[in-house]
Amino acid sequence: AHTVAARQVWLFRLVEAPNPPEHLFPECAEFGSLAPHWQDVRQKWADYFGRLTDPELDRVFEYTSFDGGRFRNRIG
């Protein structure tokens, strides 16, 4: 559940997708229910990588971490 949430969070930060996960460490996640969520986030990342361009790799993005810290990073 954490890996799915973390991948959703980073995708949200990179492309400003709607509805980021509220928790980075979801509680009470049942293992059997994770497969569809994993497939969904996996497909979203594949789509993102499929349209990523060289100029996009140089783009700087800013985000706020769960603890309130502000950061700037380059996509690449």
Backbone bond lengths (Angstrom), bond angles and torsions (degrees), N, CA, C in turn:
res aa  C-N    CA-C-N  psi(-1)  N-CA   C-N-CA  omega(-1)  CA-C   N-CA-C  phi
1 A - - - 1.450 - - 1.531 110.07 -
2 H 1.330 116.76 -39.14 1.464 119.84 178.99 1.528 111.24 -63.88
3 T 1.320 117.35 -42.90 1.464 120.75 -179.09 1.524 110.72 -63.60
4 V 1.316 117.49 -42.07 1.465 121.09 177.33 1.525 109.41 -62.25
5 A 1.334 117.39 -47.60 1.464 121.05 -179.51 1.524 111.20 -62.76
6 A 1.326 117.94 -42.36 1.467 121.10 -179.16 1.523 110.83 -63.57
7 R 1.315 117.01 -41.33 1.471 119.92 178.66 1.526 110.43 -66.58
8 Q 1.334 117.89 -35.94 1.460 121.30 176.32 1.526 110.54 -66.08
9 V 1.316 117.06 -42.47 1.462 121.46 -179.90 1.523 110.48 -60.93
10 W 1.335 117.01 -48.06 1.463 119.07 -178.23 1.518 111.88 -65.94
11 L 1.305 117.70 -36.88 1.453 119.63 176.76 1.525 110.01 -65.31
12 F 1.310 116.90 -41.26 1.463 121.12 175.71 1.527 110.40 -57.88
13 R 1.315 116.80 -45.02 1.463 120.74 -179.11 1.528 111.92 -65.18
14 L 1.307 116.76 -39.44 1.463 120.66 -175.92 1.522 113.53 -75.07
15 V 1.305 117.29 -39.44 1.464 119.97 -174.81 1.522 112.52 -117.73
16 E 1.321 117.19 5.75 1.458 122.40 179.96 1.525 111.03 53.52
17 A 1.327 114.36 45.47 1.460 120.97 178.33 1.535 109.93 -68.65
18 P 1.317 117.55 154.77 1.467 119.56 178.90 1.524 111.91 -73.14
19 N 1.297 114.31 156.67 1.462 122.87 171.21 1.525 115.32 58.31
20 P 1.326 117.53 69.01 1.464 118.19 174.55 1.524 110.00 -69.64
21 P 1.326 117.95 156.54 1.463 119.44 175.96 1.524 110.17 -62.05
22 E 1.305 116.22 145.73 1.466 120.50 179.52 1.520 111.58 -80.73
23 H 1.330 116.95 -26.04 1.456 121.10 -175.48 1.521 110.14 -129.57
24 L 1.312 115.70 135.36 1.454 120.25 177.61 1.528 111.13 -82.68
25 F 1.313 116.46 -21.30 1.461 121.71 178.76 1.532 108.58 -124.64
26 P 1.343 116.97 77.02 1.468 120.11 -178.78 1.526 111.54 -58.78
27 E 1.306 114.90 138.31 1.468 120.14 178.79 1.527 109.53 -99.97
28 C 1.288 115.49 155.12 1.467 123.44 174.82 1.526 113.05 61.43
29 A 1.306 117.75 26.90 1.465 119.76 176.18 1.523 108.71 -77.75
30 E 1.312 115.92 129.80 1.454 120.20 178.42 1.519 109.03 -88.86
31 F 1.318 116.07 131.74 1.452 121.53 -175.93 1.525 112.04 -52.88
32 G 1.305 116.76 -44.53 1.465 121.19 -177.63 1.516 113.77 -63.84
33 S 1.329 117.33 -22.28 1.468 120.25 -178.87 1.523 112.72 -89.27
34 L 1.329 118.19 -5.05 1.460 120.87 -175.35 1.526 114.47 -81.17
35 A 1.315 118.28 -26.55 1.472 120.82 -175.24 1.531 113.20 -54.96
36 P 1.328 120.26 -47.04 1.469 118.50 179.42 1.530 112.63 -64.08
37 H 1.329 116.71 -35.85 1.468 120.77 178.67 1.527 110.40 -68.20
38 W 1.326 115.76 -39.55 1.464 120.34 177.88 1.532 110.00 -63.36
39 Q 1.324 117.06 -45.77 1.463 120.68 179.92 1.526 111.04 -62.43
40 D 1.316 116.96 -39.28 1.464 121.36 179.75 1.524 111.24 -63.97
41 V 1.324 117.08 -49.37 1.469 119.54 -178.50 1.524 110.36 -69.39
42 R 1.307 117.68 -33.83 1.466 121.58 176.59 1.528 110.42 -61.82
43 Q 1.337 117.05 -43.52 1.463 121.06 178.95 1.525 111.49 -66.72
44 K 1.320 116.95 -38.66 1.466 120.14 178.18 1.529 111.16 -63.79
45 W 1.330 116.85 -39.61 1.473 119.80 176.89 1.524 110.39 -67.53
46 A 1.318 117.80 -40.73 1.469 120.63 178.47 1.527 109.96 -61.50
47 D 1.320 117.02 -41.28 1.462 121.04 177.21 1.520 110.81 -63.34
48 Y 1.321 116.55 -43.65 1.466 121.21 179.39 1.531 110.61 -61.14
49 F 1.315 116.78 -49.26 1.471 120.01 179.72 1.531 111.04 -63.58
50 G 1.326 117.27 -32.80 1.453 121.18 -179.87 1.521 113.73 -66.14
51 R 1.321 116.94 -27.43 1.468 119.56 -179.85 1.531 112.72 -107.19
52 L 1.316 118.16 4.03 1.461 122.56 179.49 1.531 109.54 -70.04
53 T 1.320 116.08 133.53 1.463 121.57 -179.50 1.525 110.08 -115.29
54 D 1.323 115.73 164.16 1.470 119.78 177.13 1.531 111.87 -58.21
55 P 1.347 119.05 -45.70 1.468 117.99 177.90 1.538 112.44 -60.70
56 E 1.331 116.36 -35.15 1.465 119.69 179.20 1.528 111.08 -63.35
57 L 1.325 117.61 -32.44 1.462 120.73 178.98 1.522 112.04 -61.53
58 D 1.336 117.46 -26.60 1.464 121.96 179.01 1.524 113.65 -85.47
59 R 1.317 116.87 -9.45 1.469 120.47 -177.48 1.523 110.79 -65.92
60 V 1.330 115.05 138.24 1.458 122.15 175.61 1.524 107.59 -97.15
61 F 1.313 115.97 135.54 1.456 119.92 177.12 1.519 109.37 -126.94
62 E 1.315 115.63 153.66 1.460 121.97 178.82 1.519 108.79 -119.20
63 Y 1.314 115.07 148.48 1.457 119.15 177.94 1.516 109.89 -153.78
64 T 1.313 114.86 162.62 1.456 122.32 175.65 1.517 107.51 -108.96
65 S 1.330 116.26 128.32 1.466 120.40 179.83 1.531 109.70 -76.41
66 F 1.310 116.21 171.32 1.459 120.87 179.88 1.525 112.18 -61.73
67 D 1.343 117.24 -26.95 1.469 119.76 179.76 1.531 112.52 -90.46
68 G 1.345 116.45 6.52 1.455 120.38 175.67 1.518 115.32 94.38
69 G 1.337 118.35 -5.08 1.463 121.36 178.84 1.517 111.36 -70.48
70 R 1.325 115.99 144.33 1.474 121.38 177.60 1.513 108.63 -101.28
71 F 1.344 116.43 138.42 1.458 122.01 -177.99 1.522 109.71 -138.26
72 R 1.333 113.89 153.72 1.485 123.38 173.14 1.518 106.66 -126.20
73 N 1.309 115.79 133.08 1.460 121.61 177.37 1.516 109.32 -141.34
74 R 1.307 115.15 160.47 1.460 122.10 173.07 1.530 106.33 -96.84
75 I 1.316 116.58 140.93 1.478 120.55 -178.90 1.517 110.99 -53.38
76 G 1.324 117.39 -46.33 1.457 121.74 -177.62 1.499 112.09 -61.97
